[in-house]
């Protein structure tokens, strides 16, 4: 049984939130117009988020597929001020993920030499799943941007004019809000396309930080409750309406070298990430990349990620930004 929230804009242009169970019809919430507002109310009242949503889901029936096709579905969590939503993630967390990354960073002059990627991956295998109450090894971590870089479902992923590549990264993302005293509340989980510039990253591993400063997407629906241990879905790329690349997509702790709790701890251990009122989108990593198969994306390609029990698939189109000047002046 899966319960999910969706943020959308109704036909009158007003923001709203809908709740649905499994494939049942979605119902509009009457007591909140955003997921952030709903979660803040649950935090303030000390009540369960799902129970609060169910109590408020007394509005009209919502056709989510129609709203998604019409461009009216939003990312499942945002913040009233984009600067107060932080988007970050962790890499080399999934079984098999080192293979794809190692292909990008191996030392061709010495194939026997172990790369930093492989060492980091093996550290996760050895210490990424500590016993309850203990702290495990910290994962690779990266920053992507603030709320302004989150594209809505069915929206464009606009690659910057200086990018060398724009490639999908199908992942699960955790969505969080920081409470008044710095306690972090997990709102739920969503499908994500973390999207990166893998050609830039391949040039030198120290370019990883640059390669991650790109747009991304989450949604369309927000899964409430616990994340299943074994998630099995698919990721594909469509060009001119035809599938040109496709692979299975696996996630959940059964397919990972880290526990979710360990990834969350090493993100939120920093005081700056526990600022009351802030929201966070945190990508948990992936083992599946079309880039690892030598596939080259191009503007107009449509990325699609789907997996049970997340409901509607996440689709986004690749676009390329026009060249623009970068002007820096002294005062």
N, C-alpha and C positions, 0 to 999 in steps of 0.2 A: 504493500500500500504506500503510495507516494503522494505527498501533498506539495504543491508548487505555487509560487507567487509570480505574477507577471505585471510589470509596469507598462502602461500604454496611454495613448491619448484618445479620448472618445471622439465621436463624430462632430461634436461641438467644439473641439479643440481644447478640452479640459483634461488635465492629468488625472489618472485613476490607477487603482491596483485591483487585480482580480486574483481569486484563489480557485484552484481546482484540484480534485483528487483523481489520480490516474488519468483515464481518458474521459472522465465525466465532464459535462459542460462547466465552464468557468463562471464564477459569480463575482460581480463587482462588490468591493468593500465599501461600506457606507461611512466608516469612521476615519478613513485615512486616504489621502490622494497620492502618497508616495510610500515606497518601502521604508525609506529613512524615517519618515514620520511615524509609521506603524511600529518600527523597531524601537524608536525612542520612547514611545508610549509604553511598550512592553517593559523596557528597562526601568522607566520611572515607576511603574505600578508593580514591578517584580512578578510579572506573570509570564506564562509560556507564550512564545510568539505565535505558534500554531493555534493555540486555544483562542488567543485574541483575534487572529485572522478569521477563524471559523465563526466566532461570535459576530463579526462584522460583515461576513459574506452573505448579505441579505439583499443585495441589489440585483439589477437585471442580469440576465445571462449574456455572456460575452463570447463572441466568435473569435477566438484568438488567431486562428489560421487566417481569417479574413483581415483582421487588424494587422497581422504580420505582413501579409501580401500588400496591404495598402500603405506600408511604411509607418504605421502608428504604434508599433511596439518599441519600447525603449530598453536600454540596458536594465537588468533587474535590480540594480542598486546604483544610486548616484548620491551626490551631496549638493545642497543648495549653493555651495561655493566650490567650484572645481578644484581650487587650491587646497581644499581640505579632504580630498580623496587621493590616497597614495596607491599607485599601481606598482607592484614589484613581483618577484618570483624566485623560484629556486630551480636549478638545473641538475642533471646527472642524478636524478632521484628514482628513475624507473629502470627495472631490469631490462637490459638490452640497450639502454640509452647511451652507454659508453661506446658501443659499436659505431653508431652514427656519428657521435662527436669525435671519436678517435680517427675516423676516416678524414675528418677535417683538419686534425692537428698532428697527425703522426709525422715523425721525422723521417723523411724519405731517404736521407743519407744514412740512417741507422734504424732500419725497421725493428730491430730488437729493443730499441730504447723505449721505455715506458713513458707515455706522455703525462702531463699534469692532469689532463682529463681522466685518464685511466686511474691514476693515483687517487684522485678525488672520488671517483666512482667506487673504488675498492674501500676507501675509508667509510663510505656510506654502507657498503655491504657488511663491514666489520662492526660498525658502531652506530648505524642510523636507526636501529630499533632497540632502544634501551628498555630496561625493565621499568614498569610503572614507578614514578617518583624519581627516576634517575634522568640525567641529561646525556643525550647522545652527541655524536660528532656533529659539528655544524656543516650544513650543505653549502654548495655554491649558491651565491645570492646575487641578484641584480635588480636595478631600478629601471622602470620603464617611463614613468611620468606621472602627471596628476590626472584628475578626472577629465580634462580636456582631450586626452588621447584615446578615450574609450568610444569606439564607433557603436552605433546601435545595430541590432540584428537586422540583416538585409541591407545594411548601409555599406558604403565604400570604405575599404582600408586604403587610405591614400599614402603611398610611399613617397618620401621626400625626394626633391629633384636630384639630390646628390647620392641617393642610394644606389648600390650596386646590385641589389637583389631584393625581392620581397617574397618571403616564403612563409607558408602556414606552419603553425605549431599547435596541434590539437591537444588541449589540456583540460583538466578540471581546475576551477578557481574557487578558493574560499573567499567569502564575502563577510566583512566584519565592521562593527561599529564600536568605538571606544566610549565606555560609560563615564559618568561624572567623576568618579574617583580613580580612573585609569584602568579599571577592569575591562578586558576585551571581551566582547560578546560576538560569537559567531552567528551571523544571520542565516547562513546556509551556503549552498554550493551551486555552481553554474557551469555549463559547458563554456569553454573558452577557446579562442584562437589568439595565441600570444603573439604571433607574427614577428619575424625578425629578418635581419639582413645577413644571411649566412655567408655570402661571398665576402663581405667585409670582415666577418668573424674569422673566416678561413685564412685571411692574409696573415693574421697574427692573433694568438689567443688574447693578448692584451687589448685587442679591439672589441672584445665581447661587450664592454660597457657601451661603446658607440652603436654596436649592432642591435642592442636592445631598446634604444631610444626611438621607438616606433609606435604607431597606433596599434590598437588591439581591439578585441570584441569579446563580450560575454553574453550569455543568455541563449534563447529568449526567456527561459523560465528559471526560477530560483528554487532549488530543491531544499525543502525544510527537513530538519532532523539529521540523522546520522548518514554518513556517506557509505554506501555498500563497499565491502572489502574487495569485490571483484567486479569491475565495470568493463563491459565489452561492447564496443560500438564500431563505428567506421568513420574514416575521413576520406574525402575525395576532392578532386579538382575537376570542374566542368569547363569546357571551352566551346563556345558556340552551341551550348546546350547538350554537349556530349561528354561523357566521362573520359578523361584522358589520363587519369592516375587515381588509384584507389588502394587503400590498405586497411586492415583491421586496426582498431584503436583500443588499447587496453590501459586501464588505470585502476585506482583503488589500492589499498595497502597490500593486498595479495600480490600485486604486480609492481611493488615499489621496494626500494632499498632503505627507505626512511618511513617512520610513522608520521602521520599527519601532526600529531602532538609535538614531535621533535621539530618539524618544519615550522610550526606555529611558534614554539618557544624561541627558536633562534631568530625569528623575525621580530617578535614583540618583546624580546629581552631589552631592546634599546628604548630608553626613556622617550626619545623623540617620536617613537611610533605608538606611544600610548597617551597621546594628547586627547583629552576629553572632547567628544563631539566629532572627532575625525572618523572617516570611513576608509577602509582598506580593501583592495582587490589583490589577492595573492595567488599567483599561478603556481601549481605544484609540479610542473614538469611533464615531459612526454618521452616516449621511446620511438615515436613515429614521425618521420620527416620525408617529404617528397625530395628534398634536396639531397638526402643521403642516397637516393636512388638515381641521382643525376638528372632529375627532372628540372626544367627551367620554366618558371612561371612567366606570364606576360600580362600586361594590362588587359582587363576584360575577363580574366579567369575568375571563376566563382569557387570559393572554398566552402566546403560543407562538412560539418561535424555533427554526428548524431550518436547517442548512446542512451540506453535505458538506465535509469528511470527519469531522464531529464525532459521528456516530452518532445516539443517541437525542435527540429534541427536548427543549428546555428549556421546561417549562410551570410557570406560577405563577398563583395566583388573587389578585385584588386584594381586600383587606379594609380596613376602617376601624377604627382604635383608638377606644375610648371616651374621652370627655373626662375628664381627671383634673387635680387641682389641682397647681400648681407652687409649692412652699413653700420660701422662703428665709428663714432666721433668723440673727440675729446671735448670737455667743457672748460 
